[in-house]
Amino acid sequence: MDSIEVGKKYLIRTVTNYFTGRVINKTDFDIVLEDAAWIPDTGRFSDAVKSGNFTEVEPYQDKVIISKSAIVDMTIIDYDLPRIAK
């Protein structure tokens, strides 16, 4: 059992990148996100976590699979997922 909730939106920090997205599936080894974006630059992290206002956003066009072994931490977010590149 793990604490990742299917259907919730997350800001995810991995060993190399940040991602946002809605978890639509999970296995023992990975999670699948929809409406996902790679966040190359969060700007001031505490502000980004609260507001979702990131300095840079690169949306994915399809689902994204992330290995659980690469995840450092995740936080549930309640703002709209970023979908416009900047």
DADA-V774831 format. One record per residue. RES is the residue in one letter. PSI is psi in whole degrees, 0 to 359 (NA if undefined). NEAR is the number of other ideal C-beta (glycine too) atoms within 8 Angstrom. Layout:
# DADA-V774831
res->{RES	RES}
psi->{PSI	PSI}
near->{NEAR	NEAR}
This chain:
# DADA-V774831
res->{M	D	S	I	E	V	G	K	K	Y	L	I	R	T	V	T	N	Y	F	T	G	R	V	I	N	K	T	D	F	D	I	V	L	E	D	A	A	W	I	P	D	T	G	R	F	S	D	A	V	K	S	G	N	F	T	E	V	E	P	Y	Q	D	K	V	I	I	S	K	S	A	I	V	D	M	T	I	I	D	Y	D	L	P	R	I	A	K}
psi->{143	175	5	127	122	137	343	152	138	151	122	129	124	181	340	339	167	148	153	155	171	126	122	347	156	149	187	342	337	171	152	129	146	163	41	155	145	134	93	332	117	344	206	117	312	324	319	319	319	321	336	12	96	150	319	142	133	95	145	153	345	186	155	136	129	131	131	331	343	350	129	309	164	147	139	136	154	5	169	140	136	128	0	130	139	NA}
near->{1	5	3	10	7	8	6	9	9	14	12	12	8	11	4	4	7	11	14	14	15	12	14	9	7	10	6	3	6	9	12	11	16	8	8	14	14	10	16	7	7	9	9	6	7	6	9	14	9	6	7	11	6	12	6	8	11	9	10	11	3	4	9	10	8	12	8	11	5	9	12	6	6	9	7	8	11	4	6	5	13	11	7	6	5	6}
